[in-house]
């Protein structure tokens, strides 16, 4: 009996612990969500693979200038030996050609060769090119990180605004349900008309519908945030910050007056790296006019047998050893090399034109983003005052309605006015946060 009780308690404890583990929810602040996304986002991981590929390509280019060693093994069996013609004078038969067959039927050759690049201008330029390629890949990773951080911030803000809107509606709903209850009691006594009660019911229904819509939208935003962060969609996450927390952390005036340094912008850094690559490409094509020099070392062993008995002892192997250098000197390409140099120069001019375009475009984007932020900031301050004033009017209206001074229609009108003011306020908050997010991205603050 005691054993059964112990087993029951053990199973119950395991079930409680299992339920606690399932209920555990990971929670993130905005900064934590962004950092998690940088490490786990699918987009950033993909860019990271490109960086690894670039590293391997650099090693591939470097290896081309290092010793290359190869071995060969050739076996040849003569079904019919080759025939050679030799002047008959060697056999006291002048004027005739004598047919002679040389060699054994089985031939085995083993060779070992070492090749070393001594000089090739394109190789040394290729080393510089590969380093710039690595730099470009690093910039692409950085750009992916910036994009992911901006997307995570935008989604995080949307969730916070939705949650705050839901809370305001919930608070309003509680007040209206209490008023409807009191109105229902007065209706039973004949102190109010049924229209007043019905009007409150319609208003409550509208609020509940809005709550359901906000709740569904918030769920979608949570799923989107998990996708952006690289978290499985079936896991639960929570946000540790509120909308007020985020707003308090932002120095709005400092953001509005932040200076722009184009060198910090990732798009400008990318075009700079691309320009350096085009400069090297011009040098690389010019280097095709230069000669290249290679050295080699060759060692071979040859065995000839009438029977296939190469592993048997007592038979000779014939070695050959040689060293040498090989120079390739370009002389005439019928204008091909000249055309390639011309193409490379035109591509360089094109990328410089694109750089000037991007530079002007980035400055314009800063002006546009700063203007958008300032407009959103002005609207935020205005709507913040408006919603405070609307709340004050609404609270007075509720008091008047409970005292029987005004009708339900007048109270509903004030409720709608307050509701609209709240909606506009949250909309301006979201616009302000997104404008701040875009300005930070443009200024290179991520």
Secondary structure, DSSP 8 states (H G I E B T S, - for coil): -HHHHHHHHHHHHHHHHHHHHHH--EEE-HHHHHHHHHHH-HHHHHHHHHHHHHHHHHHHHHHTTS-EEEEEEEEEE-SS--EEEEEGGGGT-TT-EEEEE-S-SEEEEEEEEEEEEEE-HHHHHHHHHHHHHHHHHHHHHHHHHHHHHHHHHHHHHHHHHHHHHHHHHHHHHHHHHHHHHHHHHHHHHTSS-HHHHHHHHHHHHHHHHHHHHHHHHHHHHHHHHHHHHT--TTS-EEE---HHHHHHH--HHHHHT----GGG-HHHHHHHHHHHHHHHHHHHHHGGGS-EEEEEEEEEEEEEESSS-TTSTT---EEEEEEEEEEE-----TTHHHHHHHHHHHHHHHHHHHHHHHHHHHHHHHHHHHHHHHHHHHHHHHHHHHHHHHHHHHHHHHHHHHTTSS-HHHHHHHHHHHHHHHHHHHHHHHHHHHHHHHHHHHHT--
